[in-house]
Amino acid sequence: MDKLKDPLGRSFRVLRVSLLDTCNFACTYCVCEDPLIPEKMAETTLSVGELIRLISNLHETLNLQTVRLTGGEPLLYPDLAALIAGIRSLGIRDIKMTTNGFLLARKIEALKRGGLRSINVSLDALDEERFFRMTRRMGVARVVEGILAAKEAGVDVKINTVVMRGENDNEILPLLDFAFRHGLKIRFLELMGMGHLHGNADGKFFSKQAMLTNIASRYLVRELAKRPGETATYYRTACGNSFGIIANESQPFCSDCNRLRLDVKGNIYGCLSSNVPIAIADITTQKGLEASLCAALAQKQLKFSGSELSMLTIGG
Ligand code: SAM
């Protein structure tokens, strides 16, 4: 474990697992075209058994704190509750998921029973027309229903909103009001130059400072101290509500990054800015796995620079 620390003291404690590289949405910041994929799982994904084997091997070496299930859209993965229960049986208690929430309301009870603790739901607008412009799908009511069902089920819920200039920047205040009204945590994300936006995100970029200026038109806010390994900086309003901003560009948080990614083909990545997959599915020895993890650790950067791989491929 000590070998697996870089000169900045970074190691891997959080594993993000991409369950499939297809999605029932086609968000413009993620994919440049609408692939019109039906609501079914692609055949290239790993089975529950294969995933548990890989996660177990990684856990034995890394003593993982958290596993976050993502994609693509993880709610399209058929045996999700069984997978969550399997991860839990490895002794990993902190199991989280990032989802677009479209299929959440009908699945949340089973996922909670399996051991899911916490969910991040992407919601980029409350206005249906703007939501459609961002996701290329209609579905605000379904996503909101999913968010409220998850809260009702007692799962910790956070909303993630990617802000794009001229697309949904005027949704910041309505979303903030919505989150405050329902006692939900919300984080606004700066646009990242990944996939088709690599080297091409500037026109739509809406900075952390621009978000704060927008929010200050209604709320008095103060910044809170940032916790190590946390991606978001949090702010508190004078009324005691809080929200976060994930500012990859304006306030990079790579120096204490503790995340490792596993994709749908059994490759690991140590950094979102790396486009070099490291195959671990066929590794059979501890030495081999450690060498792969060292190579993944060496991918970590000091500042996010992105790559031509989209979040859909590498796992968001
Ligand atoms: N389908 C799920 C969802 O929509 O949340 C999980 C996968 S999605 C790729 C995971 C996260 O990546 C989402 O919160 C999404 O907003 C974020 N994301 C994808 N592309 C991004 C980009 N170019 N900039 C910032 N965030 C991005």
py3Dmol code that shows the C-alpha trace and the ligand (Angstrom):
import py3Dmol

protein = """\
ATOM      1  CA  MET A   1       0.000   0.000   0.000  1.00  0.00           C
ATOM      2  CA  ASP A   2       2.830   2.405   0.906  1.00  0.00           C
ATOM      3  CA  LYS A   3       4.445   1.695  -2.463  1.00  0.00           C
ATOM      4  CA  LEU A   4       1.246   2.987  -4.001  1.00  0.00           C
ATOM      5  CA  LYS A   5       1.727   6.584  -2.996  1.00  0.00           C
ATOM      6  CA  ASP A   6       3.072   9.248  -5.293  1.00  0.00           C
ATOM      7  CA  PRO A   7       5.478  12.061  -4.256  1.00  0.00           C
ATOM      8  CA  LEU A   8       2.459  14.234  -3.380  1.00  0.00           C
ATOM      9  CA  GLY A   9       1.149  11.519  -1.034  1.00  0.00           C
ATOM     10  CA  ARG A  10      -1.691  10.639  -3.385  1.00  0.00           C
ATOM     11  CA  SER A  11      -3.047   7.099  -3.438  1.00  0.00           C
ATOM     12  CA  PHE A  12      -6.284   5.411  -4.495  1.00  0.00           C
ATOM     13  CA  ARG A  13      -9.051   5.209  -1.885  1.00  0.00           C
ATOM     14  CA  VAL A  14     -12.079   5.858  -4.080  1.00  0.00           C
ATOM     15  CA  LEU A  15     -12.924   3.591  -7.003  1.00  0.00           C
ATOM     16  CA  ARG A  16     -15.299   4.810  -9.719  1.00  0.00           C
ATOM     17  CA  VAL A  17     -16.714   1.911 -11.678  1.00  0.00           C
ATOM     18  CA  SER A  18     -18.249   2.533 -15.084  1.00  0.00           C
ATOM     19  CA  LEU A  19     -20.959  -0.122 -15.442  1.00  0.00           C
ATOM     20  CA  LEU A  20     -21.698   0.555 -19.070  1.00  0.00           C
ATOM     21  CA  ASP A  21     -20.685   3.047 -21.717  1.00  0.00           C
ATOM     22  CA  THR A  22     -24.162   3.727 -23.042  1.00  0.00           C
ATOM     23  CA  CYS A  23     -26.746   6.139 -21.745  1.00  0.00           C
ATOM     24  CA  ASN A  24     -30.443   6.865 -22.195  1.00  0.00           C
ATOM     25  CA  PHE A  25     -29.598  10.583 -22.311  1.00  0.00           C
ATOM     26  CA  ALA A  26     -27.232  12.276 -24.753  1.00  0.00           C
ATOM     27  CA  CYS A  27     -25.994  15.343 -22.839  1.00  0.00           C
ATOM     28  CA  THR A  28     -24.310  17.872 -25.101  1.00  0.00           C
ATOM     29  CA  TYR A  29     -21.324  18.253 -22.753  1.00  0.00           C
ATOM     30  CA  CYS A  30     -20.715  14.495 -22.899  1.00  0.00           C
ATOM     31  CA  VAL A  31     -21.465  13.380 -26.481  1.00  0.00           C
ATOM     32  CA  CYS A  32     -21.461  15.431 -29.667  1.00  0.00           C
ATOM     33  CA  GLU A  33     -24.176  13.392 -31.343  1.00  0.00           C
ATOM     34  CA  ASP A  34     -27.266  11.606 -30.139  1.00  0.00           C
ATOM     35  CA  PRO A  35     -26.470   7.888 -30.496  1.00  0.00           C
ATOM     36  CA  LEU A  36     -30.188   7.063 -29.978  1.00  0.00           C
ATOM     37  CA  ILE A  37     -29.362   4.042 -27.861  1.00  0.00           C
ATOM     38  CA  PRO A  38     -32.414   2.175 -26.613  1.00  0.00           C
ATOM     39  CA  GLU A  39     -32.916   1.565 -22.923  1.00  0.00           C
ATOM     40  CA  LYS A  40     -30.876  -1.624 -22.801  1.00  0.00           C
ATOM     41  CA  MET A  41     -27.451  -2.685 -21.738  1.00  0.00           C
ATOM     42  CA  ALA A  42     -24.653  -2.890 -24.277  1.00  0.00           C
ATOM     43  CA  GLU A  43     -23.143  -6.351 -24.626  1.00  0.00           C
ATOM     44  CA  THR A  44     -19.605  -5.267 -23.810  1.00  0.00           C
ATOM     45  CA  THR A  45     -20.211  -4.695 -20.108  1.00  0.00           C
ATOM     46  CA  LEU A  46     -18.724  -6.850 -17.356  1.00  0.00           C
ATOM     47  CA  SER A  47     -20.964  -9.278 -15.462  1.00  0.00           C
ATOM     48  CA  VAL A  48     -21.636  -8.921 -11.740  1.00  0.00           C
ATOM     49  CA  GLY A  49     -19.235 -11.810 -11.063  1.00  0.00           C
ATOM     50  CA  GLU A  50     -16.435 -10.240 -13.132  1.00  0.00           C
ATOM     51  CA  LEU A  51     -16.937  -6.859 -11.502  1.00  0.00           C
ATOM     52  CA  ILE A  52     -16.927  -8.297  -7.996  1.00  0.00           C
ATOM     53  CA  ARG A  53     -13.721 -10.199  -8.761  1.00  0.00           C
ATOM     54  CA  LEU A  54     -11.965  -7.057 -10.038  1.00  0.00           C
ATOM     55  CA  ILE A  55     -13.255  -4.829  -7.229  1.00  0.00           C
ATOM     56  CA  SER A  56     -12.266  -7.462  -4.658  1.00  0.00           C
ATOM     57  CA  ASN A  57      -8.694  -7.640  -6.044  1.00  0.00           C
ATOM     58  CA  LEU A  58      -8.424  -3.852  -6.021  1.00  0.00           C
ATOM     59  CA  HIS A  59      -9.857  -3.666  -2.498  1.00  0.00           C
ATOM     60  CA  GLU A  60      -7.349  -6.208  -1.171  1.00  0.00           C
ATOM     61  CA  THR A  61      -4.496  -4.080  -2.459  1.00  0.00           C
ATOM     62  CA  LEU A  62      -5.873  -0.609  -1.853  1.00  0.00           C
ATOM     63  CA  ASN A  63      -8.213  -0.947   1.145  1.00  0.00           C
ATOM     64  CA  LEU A  64     -10.843   1.063  -0.694  1.00  0.00           C
ATOM     65  CA  GLN A  65     -12.981   3.482   1.274  1.00  0.00           C
ATOM     66  CA  THR A  66     -15.644   4.156  -1.345  1.00  0.00           C
ATOM     67  CA  VAL A  67     -16.973   2.619  -4.542  1.00  0.00           C
ATOM     68  CA  ARG A  68     -18.987   4.893  -6.814  1.00  0.00           C
ATOM     69  CA  LEU A  69     -21.025   3.288  -9.603  1.00  0.00           C
ATOM     70  CA  THR A  70     -21.302   5.371 -12.727  1.00  0.00           C
ATOM     71  CA  GLY A  71     -21.200   5.132 -16.521  1.00  0.00           C
ATOM     72  CA  GLY A  72     -22.799   5.728 -18.999  1.00  0.00           C
ATOM     73  CA  GLU A  73     -26.017   5.349 -17.097  1.00  0.00           C
ATOM     74  CA  PRO A  74     -25.684   2.850 -14.229  1.00  0.00           C
ATOM     75  CA  LEU A  75     -29.453   2.417 -13.814  1.00  0.00           C
ATOM     76  CA  LEU A  76     -29.454   0.600 -17.180  1.00  0.00           C
ATOM     77  CA  TYR A  77     -27.262  -2.139 -15.681  1.00  0.00           C
ATOM     78  CA  PRO A  78     -29.635  -5.069 -15.065  1.00  0.00           C
ATOM     79  CA  ASP A  79     -28.239  -6.635 -11.876  1.00  0.00           C
ATOM     80  CA  LEU A  80     -27.505  -3.428 -10.064  1.00  0.00           C
ATOM     81  CA  ALA A  81     -28.964  -4.376  -6.664  1.00  0.00           C
ATOM     82  CA  ALA A  82     -27.056  -7.699  -6.721  1.00  0.00           C
ATOM     83  CA  LEU A  83     -23.856  -5.887  -7.659  1.00  0.00           C
ATOM     84  CA  ILE A  84     -24.282  -3.420  -4.787  1.00  0.00           C
ATOM     85  CA  ALA A  85     -24.937  -6.251  -2.334  1.00  0.00           C
ATOM     86  CA  GLY A  86     -21.832  -8.049  -3.667  1.00  0.00           C
ATOM     87  CA  ILE A  87     -19.638  -4.976  -3.154  1.00  0.00           C
ATOM     88  CA  ARG A  88     -21.008  -4.627   0.343  1.00  0.00           C
ATOM     89  CA  SER A  89     -20.125  -8.238   1.094  1.00  0.00           C
ATOM     90  CA  LEU A  90     -16.477  -7.349   0.362  1.00  0.00           C
ATOM     91  CA  GLY A  91     -16.633  -5.115   3.443  1.00  0.00           C
ATOM     92  CA  ILE A  92     -16.957  -1.863   1.513  1.00  0.00           C
ATOM     93  CA  ARG A  93     -19.705   0.106   3.215  1.00  0.00           C
ATOM     94  CA  ASP A  94     -19.559   3.397   1.373  1.00  0.00           C
ATOM     95  CA  ILE A  95     -21.292   2.602  -1.928  1.00  0.00           C
ATOM     96  CA  LYS A  96     -22.444   5.536  -4.045  1.00  0.00           C
ATOM     97  CA  MET A  97     -23.851   6.084  -7.512  1.00  0.00           C
ATOM     98  CA  THR A  98     -23.954   8.874 -10.093  1.00  0.00           C
ATOM     99  CA  THR A  99     -27.043   8.759 -12.300  1.00  0.00           C
ATOM    100  CA  ASN A 100     -29.229  10.877 -14.542  1.00  0.00           C
ATOM    101  CA  GLY A 101     -32.142   9.792 -12.322  1.00  0.00           C
ATOM    102  CA  PHE A 102     -34.561   9.002 -15.153  1.00  0.00           C
ATOM    103  CA  LEU A 103     -35.165   5.410 -13.942  1.00  0.00           C
ATOM    104  CA  LEU A 104     -34.512   6.120 -10.276  1.00  0.00           C
ATOM    105  CA  ALA A 105     -37.987   6.290  -8.704  1.00  0.00           C
ATOM    106  CA  ARG A 106     -38.840   2.697  -9.589  1.00  0.00           C
ATOM    107  CA  LYS A 107     -35.454   1.259  -8.576  1.00  0.00           C
ATOM    108  CA  ILE A 108     -34.457   3.131  -5.454  1.00  0.00           C
ATOM    109  CA  GLU A 109     -36.011   0.809  -2.849  1.00  0.00           C
ATOM    110  CA  ALA A 110     -34.190  -2.286  -4.187  1.00  0.00           C
ATOM    111  CA  LEU A 111     -30.904  -0.369  -4.440  1.00  0.00           C
ATOM    112  CA  LYS A 112     -31.254   0.913  -0.895  1.00  0.00           C
ATOM    113  CA  ARG A 113     -31.936  -2.645   0.326  1.00  0.00           C
ATOM    114  CA  GLY A 114     -28.788  -3.795  -1.519  1.00  0.00           C
ATOM    115  CA  GLY A 115     -26.750  -1.248   0.441  1.00  0.00           C
ATOM    116  CA  LEU A 116     -26.599   1.920  -1.653  1.00  0.00           C
ATOM    117  CA  ARG A 117     -25.882   4.858   0.613  1.00  0.00           C
ATOM    118  CA  SER A 118     -25.655   7.920  -1.499  1.00  0.00           C
ATOM    119  CA  ILE A 119     -26.643   9.172  -4.953  1.00  0.00           C
ATOM    120  CA  ASN A 120     -25.562  12.074  -7.123  1.00  0.00           C
ATOM    121  CA  VAL A 121     -28.268  12.923  -9.629  1.00  0.00           C
ATOM    122  CA  SER A 122     -27.459  15.047 -12.661  1.00  0.00           C
ATOM    123  CA  LEU A 123     -30.077  17.754 -13.168  1.00  0.00           C
ATOM    124  CA  ASP A 124     -29.056  20.581 -15.491  1.00  0.00           C
ATOM    125  CA  ALA A 125     -32.348  22.508 -15.690  1.00  0.00           C
ATOM    126  CA  LEU A 126     -35.870  22.620 -14.293  1.00  0.00           C
ATOM    127  CA  ASP A 127     -37.243  24.230 -17.424  1.00  0.00           C
ATOM    128  CA  GLU A 128     -38.123  21.396 -19.824  1.00  0.00           C
ATOM    129  CA  GLU A 129     -36.936  23.216 -22.929  1.00  0.00           C
ATOM    130  CA  ARG A 130     -33.523  23.977 -21.432  1.00  0.00           C
ATOM    131  CA  PHE A 131     -33.337  20.471 -19.987  1.00  0.00           C
ATOM    132  CA  PHE A 132     -33.902  19.138 -23.508  1.00  0.00           C
ATOM    133  CA  ARG A 133     -31.198  21.427 -24.924  1.00  0.00           C
ATOM    134  CA  MET A 134     -28.723  19.963 -22.419  1.00  0.00           C
ATOM    135  CA  THR A 135     -29.735  16.279 -22.434  1.00  0.00           C
ATOM    136  CA  ARG A 136     -31.522  15.849 -25.801  1.00  0.00           C
ATOM    137  CA  ARG A 137     -34.343  14.157 -23.837  1.00  0.00           C
ATOM    138  CA  MET A 138     -37.559  15.277 -22.171  1.00  0.00           C
ATOM    139  CA  GLY A 139     -37.714  14.234 -18.537  1.00  0.00           C
ATOM    140  CA  VAL A 140     -37.554  16.917 -15.841  1.00  0.00           C
ATOM    141  CA  ALA A 141     -40.591  15.507 -13.994  1.00  0.00           C
ATOM    142  CA  ARG A 142     -39.189  11.943 -14.042  1.00  0.00           C
ATOM    143  CA  VAL A 143     -35.789  13.058 -12.750  1.00  0.00           C
ATOM    144  CA  VAL A 144     -37.339  15.226 -10.012  1.00  0.00           C
ATOM    145  CA  GLU A 145     -39.566  12.288  -9.052  1.00  0.00           C
ATOM    146  CA  GLY A 146     -36.455  10.108  -8.769  1.00  0.00           C
ATOM    147  CA  ILE A 147     -34.633  12.667  -6.634  1.00  0.00           C
ATOM    148  CA  LEU A 148     -37.556  13.014  -4.223  1.00  0.00           C
ATOM    149  CA  ALA A 149     -38.072   9.221  -4.077  1.00  0.00           C
ATOM    150  CA  ALA A 150     -34.404   8.750  -3.161  1.00  0.00           C
ATOM    151  CA  LYS A 151     -34.673  11.364  -0.443  1.00  0.00           C
ATOM    152  CA  GLU A 152     -37.867   9.734   0.845  1.00  0.00           C
ATOM    153  CA  ALA A 153     -36.092   6.345   0.910  1.00  0.00           C
ATOM    154  CA  GLY A 154     -33.451   7.836   3.216  1.00  0.00           C
ATOM    155  CA  VAL A 155     -30.579   7.787   0.713  1.00  0.00           C
ATOM    156  CA  ASP A 156     -28.226  10.772   0.807  1.00  0.00           C
ATOM    157  CA  VAL A 157     -28.940  12.769  -2.395  1.00  0.00           C
ATOM    158  CA  LYS A 158     -26.885  15.432  -4.136  1.00  0.00           C
ATOM    159  CA  ILE A 159     -27.788  17.218  -7.358  1.00  0.00           C
ATOM    160  CA  ASN A 160     -25.017  17.824  -9.933  1.00  0.00           C
ATOM    161  CA  THR A 161     -25.501  20.602 -12.473  1.00  0.00           C
ATOM    162  CA  VAL A 162     -23.016  21.203 -15.284  1.00  0.00           C
ATOM    163  CA  VAL A 163     -23.293  24.888 -16.180  1.00  0.00           C
ATOM    164  CA  MET A 164     -22.888  25.911 -19.842  1.00  0.00           C
ATOM    165  CA  ARG A 165     -22.836  29.554 -20.885  1.00  0.00           C
ATOM    166  CA  GLY A 166     -25.932  30.517 -22.851  1.00  0.00           C
ATOM    167  CA  GLU A 167     -27.503  27.089 -22.319  1.00  0.00           C
ATOM    168  CA  ASN A 168     -28.450  26.758 -18.654  1.00  0.00           C
ATOM    169  CA  ASP A 169     -26.615  29.494 -16.743  1.00  0.00           C
ATOM    170  CA  ASN A 170     -29.967  31.126 -15.982  1.00  0.00           C
ATOM    171  CA  GLU A 171     -31.083  27.875 -14.334  1.00  0.00           C
ATOM    172  CA  ILE A 172     -28.640  28.326 -11.441  1.00  0.00           C
ATOM    173  CA  LEU A 173     -31.024  30.314  -9.223  1.00  0.00           C
ATOM    174  CA  PRO A 174     -34.144  28.193  -9.921  1.00  0.00           C
ATOM    175  CA  LEU A 175     -32.129  25.025  -9.204  1.00  0.00           C
ATOM    176  CA  LEU A 176     -30.656  26.521  -6.048  1.00  0.00           C
ATOM    177  CA  ASP A 177     -34.150  27.510  -4.829  1.00  0.00           C
ATOM    178  CA  PHE A 178     -35.440  24.017  -5.662  1.00  0.00           C
ATOM    179  CA  ALA A 179     -32.617  22.368  -3.707  1.00  0.00           C
ATOM    180  CA  PHE A 180     -33.053  24.670  -0.700  1.00  0.00           C
ATOM    181  CA  ARG A 181     -36.848  24.159  -0.699  1.00  0.00           C
ATOM    182  CA  HIS A 182     -36.423  20.374  -0.547  1.00  0.00           C
ATOM    183  CA  GLY A 183     -33.428  20.337   1.793  1.00  0.00           C
ATOM    184  CA  LEU A 184     -31.162  18.862  -0.915  1.00  0.00           C
ATOM    185  CA  LYS A 185     -27.465  19.422  -1.529  1.00  0.00           C
ATOM    186  CA  ILE A 186     -26.576  20.843  -4.937  1.00  0.00           C
ATOM    187  CA  ARG A 187     -23.226  21.325  -6.677  1.00  0.00           C
ATOM    188  CA  PHE A 188     -22.601  23.332  -9.812  1.00  0.00           C
ATOM    189  CA  LEU A 189     -19.839  22.025 -12.095  1.00  0.00           C
ATOM    190  CA  GLU A 190     -17.591  23.989 -14.372  1.00  0.00           C
ATOM    191  CA  LEU A 191     -17.609  22.541 -17.871  1.00  0.00           C
ATOM    192  CA  MET A 192     -14.661  20.211 -18.486  1.00  0.00           C
ATOM    193  CA  GLY A 193     -12.863  19.863 -21.804  1.00  0.00           C
ATOM    194  CA  MET A 194     -13.405  16.148 -22.265  1.00  0.00           C
ATOM    195  CA  GLY A 195     -14.352  14.084 -25.300  1.00  0.00           C
ATOM    196  CA  HIS A 196     -15.647  16.225 -28.140  1.00  0.00           C
ATOM    197  CA  LEU A 197     -15.099  19.345 -25.995  1.00  0.00           C
ATOM    198  CA  HIS A 198     -11.378  18.667 -25.543  1.00  0.00           C
ATOM    199  CA  GLY A 199      -9.623  21.916 -26.507  1.00  0.00           C
ATOM    200  CA  ASN A 200     -13.002  23.282 -27.520  1.00  0.00           C
ATOM    201  CA  ALA A 201     -14.966  24.125 -24.353  1.00  0.00           C
ATOM    202  CA  ASP A 202     -14.141  27.816 -23.974  1.00  0.00           C
ATOM    203  CA  GLY A 203     -17.200  29.232 -25.744  1.00  0.00           C
ATOM    204  CA  LYS A 204     -19.555  27.495 -23.330  1.00  0.00           C
ATOM    205  CA  PHE A 205     -17.379  27.754 -20.213  1.00  0.00           C
ATOM    206  CA  PHE A 206     -19.083  29.422 -17.218  1.00  0.00           C
ATOM    207  CA  SER A 207     -16.591  29.998 -14.409  1.00  0.00           C
ATOM    208  CA  LYS A 208     -16.942  29.524 -10.677  1.00  0.00           C
ATOM    209  CA  GLN A 209     -16.682  33.313 -10.282  1.00  0.00           C
ATOM    210  CA  ALA A 210     -19.516  33.861 -12.768  1.00  0.00           C
ATOM    211  CA  MET A 211     -21.646  31.337 -10.846  1.00  0.00           C
ATOM    212  CA  LEU A 212     -20.950  33.133  -7.546  1.00  0.00           C
ATOM    213  CA  THR A 213     -21.790  36.520  -9.088  1.00  0.00           C
ATOM    214  CA  ASN A 214     -25.083  35.081 -10.325  1.00  0.00           C
ATOM    215  CA  ILE A 215     -25.896  33.573  -6.913  1.00  0.00           C
ATOM    216  CA  ALA A 216     -24.895  36.781  -5.087  1.00  0.00           C
ATOM    217  CA  SER A 217     -27.729  38.584  -6.889  1.00  0.00           C
ATOM    218  CA  ARG A 218     -30.091  36.733  -4.518  1.00  0.00           C
ATOM    219  CA  TYR A 219     -28.048  35.267  -1.661  1.00  0.00           C
ATOM    220  CA  LEU A 220     -25.344  36.450   0.680  1.00  0.00           C
ATOM    221  CA  VAL A 221     -22.784  33.626   0.773  1.00  0.00           C
ATOM    222  CA  ARG A 222     -19.553  32.753   2.535  1.00  0.00           C
ATOM    223  CA  GLU A 223     -16.998  30.133   1.548  1.00  0.00           C
ATOM    224  CA  LEU A 224     -16.445  27.120   3.822  1.00  0.00           C
ATOM    225  CA  ALA A 225     -13.116  25.326   4.360  1.00  0.00           C
ATOM    226  CA  LYS A 226     -12.505  22.600   1.764  1.00  0.00           C
ATOM    227  CA  ARG A 227     -12.064  19.037   3.034  1.00  0.00           C
ATOM    228  CA  PRO A 228      -9.097  16.983   1.693  1.00  0.00           C
ATOM    229  CA  GLY A 229      -9.995  14.779  -1.298  1.00  0.00           C
ATOM    230  CA  GLU A 230     -13.279  16.676  -1.800  1.00  0.00           C
ATOM    231  CA  THR A 231     -13.998  17.870  -5.332  1.00  0.00           C
ATOM    232  CA  ALA A 232     -16.398  20.650  -4.362  1.00  0.00           C
ATOM    233  CA  THR A 233     -15.861  23.881  -2.483  1.00  0.00           C
ATOM    234  CA  TYR A 234     -18.934  24.588  -0.342  1.00  0.00           C
ATOM    235  CA  TYR A 235     -20.613  27.879   0.451  1.00  0.00           C
ATOM    236  CA  ARG A 236     -23.214  28.787   3.088  1.00  0.00           C
ATOM    237  CA  THR A 237     -25.949  31.369   2.655  1.00  0.00           C
ATOM    238  CA  ALA A 238     -26.974  33.782   5.391  1.00  0.00           C
ATOM    239  CA  CYS A 239     -30.121  31.610   5.894  1.00  0.00           C
ATOM    240  CA  GLY A 240     -27.983  28.536   6.617  1.00  0.00           C
ATOM    241  CA  ASN A 241     -28.417  26.701   3.299  1.00  0.00           C
ATOM    242  CA  SER A 242     -25.345  25.407   1.536  1.00  0.00           C
ATOM    243  CA  PHE A 243     -24.278  24.535  -2.002  1.00  0.00           C
ATOM    244  CA  GLY A 244     -21.078  23.482  -3.722  1.00  0.00           C
ATOM    245  CA  ILE A 245     -19.082  24.411  -6.794  1.00  0.00           C
ATOM    246  CA  ILE A 246     -16.801  21.917  -8.541  1.00  0.00           C
ATOM    247  CA  ALA A 247     -14.334  24.153 -10.313  1.00  0.00           C
ATOM    248  CA  ASN A 248     -11.976  21.940 -12.245  1.00  0.00           C
ATOM    249  CA  GLU A 249     -10.546  24.866 -14.176  1.00  0.00           C
ATOM    250  CA  SER A 250     -10.644  27.811 -11.746  1.00  0.00           C
ATOM    251  CA  GLN A 251      -9.706  25.865  -8.624  1.00  0.00           C
ATOM    252  CA  PRO A 252      -8.048  22.569  -9.589  1.00  0.00           C
ATOM    253  CA  PHE A 253      -8.226  19.842  -6.947  1.00  0.00           C
ATOM    254  CA  CYS A 254      -5.791  17.355  -8.460  1.00  0.00           C
ATOM    255  CA  SER A 255      -3.202  17.709  -5.691  1.00  0.00           C
ATOM    256  CA  ASP A 256      -5.182  15.543  -3.283  1.00  0.00           C
ATOM    257  CA  CYS A 257      -7.028  13.369  -5.817  1.00  0.00           C
ATOM    258  CA  ASN A 258      -7.622   9.870  -4.442  1.00  0.00           C
ATOM    259  CA  ARG A 259      -9.700   8.447  -7.319  1.00  0.00           C
ATOM    260  CA  LEU A 260      -9.137   5.421  -9.550  1.00  0.00           C
ATOM    261  CA  ARG A 261     -11.426   4.588 -12.480  1.00  0.00           C
ATOM    262  CA  LEU A 262     -12.415   1.159 -13.822  1.00  0.00           C
ATOM    263  CA  ASP A 263     -14.059   1.113 -17.250  1.00  0.00           C
ATOM    264  CA  VAL A 264     -16.480  -1.343 -18.858  1.00  0.00           C
ATOM    265  CA  LYS A 265     -13.659  -3.363 -20.425  1.00  0.00           C
ATOM    266  CA  GLY A 266     -11.739  -3.890 -17.206  1.00  0.00           C
ATOM    267  CA  ASN A 267      -9.190  -1.088 -17.777  1.00  0.00           C
ATOM    268  CA  ILE A 268      -8.099   1.273 -15.036  1.00  0.00           C
ATOM    269  CA  TYR A 269      -7.238   4.978 -15.323  1.00  0.00           C
ATOM    270  CA  GLY A 270      -5.517   7.019 -12.629  1.00  0.00           C
ATOM    271  CA  CYS A 271      -6.601  10.366 -14.015  1.00  0.00           C
ATOM    272  CA  LEU A 272      -9.367  11.921 -16.095  1.00  0.00           C
ATOM    273  CA  SER A 273      -6.677  13.596 -18.167  1.00  0.00           C
ATOM    274  CA  SER A 274      -5.209  10.278 -19.277  1.00  0.00           C
ATOM    275  CA  ASN A 275      -6.355   8.509 -22.418  1.00  0.00           C
ATOM    276  CA  VAL A 276      -4.148   5.481 -21.782  1.00  0.00           C
ATOM    277  CA  PRO A 277      -6.130   2.465 -20.552  1.00  0.00           C
ATOM    278  CA  ILE A 278      -4.346  -0.019 -18.282  1.00  0.00           C
ATOM    279  CA  ALA A 279      -5.839  -3.492 -18.674  1.00  0.00           C
ATOM    280  CA  ILE A 280      -6.288  -5.430 -15.427  1.00  0.00           C
ATOM    281  CA  ALA A 281      -9.022  -7.954 -16.305  1.00  0.00           C
ATOM    282  CA  ASP A 282      -6.532 -10.721 -17.170  1.00  0.00           C
ATOM    283  CA  ILE A 283      -3.967 -10.022 -14.452  1.00  0.00           C
ATOM    284  CA  THR A 284      -3.605 -13.006 -12.125  1.00  0.00           C
ATOM    285  CA  THR A 285      -0.782 -12.022  -9.762  1.00  0.00           C
ATOM    286  CA  GLN A 286      -0.563  -9.499  -6.949  1.00  0.00           C
ATOM    287  CA  LYS A 287       2.723  -8.238  -8.402  1.00  0.00           C
ATOM    288  CA  GLY A 288       1.078  -7.653 -11.766  1.00  0.00           C
ATOM    289  CA  LEU A 289      -1.805  -5.754 -10.196  1.00  0.00           C
ATOM    290  CA  GLU A 290       0.522  -3.576  -8.141  1.00  0.00           C
ATOM    291  CA  ALA A 291       2.569  -2.744 -11.252  1.00  0.00           C
ATOM    292  CA  SER A 292      -0.616  -1.690 -13.040  1.00  0.00           C
ATOM    293  CA  LEU A 293      -1.707   0.438 -10.097  1.00  0.00           C
ATOM    294  CA  CYS A 294       1.724   2.118 -10.021  1.00  0.00           C
ATOM    295  CA  ALA A 295       1.336   2.915 -13.721  1.00  0.00           C
ATOM    296  CA  ALA A 296      -2.141   4.353 -13.025  1.00  0.00           C
ATOM    297  CA  LEU A 297      -0.772   6.449 -10.156  1.00  0.00           C
ATOM    298  CA  ALA A 298       1.879   7.853 -12.500  1.00  0.00           C
ATOM    299  CA  GLN A 299      -0.949   9.146 -14.730  1.00  0.00           C
ATOM    300  CA  LYS A 300      -2.077  11.631 -12.078  1.00  0.00           C
ATOM    301  CA  GLN A 301      -1.571  15.268 -13.053  1.00  0.00           C
ATOM    302  CA  LEU A 302      -1.280  18.543 -11.154  1.00  0.00           C
ATOM    303  CA  LYS A 303      -3.979  20.215 -13.172  1.00  0.00           C
ATOM    304  CA  PHE A 304      -6.842  18.810 -15.212  1.00  0.00           C
ATOM    305  CA  SER A 305      -6.046  19.048 -18.899  1.00  0.00           C
ATOM    306  CA  GLY A 306      -8.704  16.671 -20.226  1.00  0.00           C
ATOM    307  CA  SER A 307      -8.451  14.217 -23.060  1.00  0.00           C
ATOM    308  CA  GLU A 308     -10.366  13.149 -26.139  1.00  0.00           C
ATOM    309  CA  LEU A 309     -12.020  10.401 -24.082  1.00  0.00           C
ATOM    310  CA  SER A 310     -15.500  11.399 -22.956  1.00  0.00           C
ATOM    311  CA  MET A 311     -16.904  10.748 -19.496  1.00  0.00           C
ATOM    312  CA  LEU A 312     -19.097   8.160 -21.205  1.00  0.00           C
ATOM    313  CA  THR A 313     -15.999   6.084 -21.979  1.00  0.00           C
ATOM    314  CA  ILE A 314     -13.861   6.659 -18.904  1.00  0.00           C
ATOM    315  CA  GLY A 315     -16.757   6.840 -16.404  1.00  0.00           C
ATOM    316  CA  GLY A 316     -17.965  10.156 -14.969  1.00  0.00           C
TER     317      GLY A 316
END
"""
ligand_1 = """\
27
SAM
N -25.297 9.048 -16.586
C -24.920 9.460 -15.264
C -25.236 10.929 -15.056
O -25.781 11.552 -15.950
O -24.973 11.415 -13.966
C -23.486 9.146 -14.879
C -22.428 9.381 -15.891
S -22.107 11.072 -16.206
C -20.832 10.906 -17.392
C -21.298 11.523 -14.718
C -21.067 12.982 -14.484
O -20.200 13.468 -15.463
C -22.295 13.812 -14.495
O -22.447 14.491 -13.285
C -22.057 14.750 -15.639
O -22.684 15.918 -15.386
C -20.542 14.817 -15.682
N -19.942 15.262 -16.959
C -19.898 14.605 -18.127
N -19.249 15.324 -19.075
C -18.853 16.478 -18.464
C -18.150 17.644 -18.898
N -17.696 17.773 -20.145
N -17.919 18.620 -17.993
C -18.357 18.495 -16.724
N -19.029 17.431 -16.259
C -19.286 16.434 -17.116
"""
view = py3Dmol.view(width=600, height=400)
view.addModel(protein, "pdb")
view.setStyle({"model": 0}, {"cartoon": {"style": "trace"}})
view.addModel(ligand_1, "xyz")
view.setStyle({"model": 1}, {"stick": {}})
view.zoomTo()
view.show()
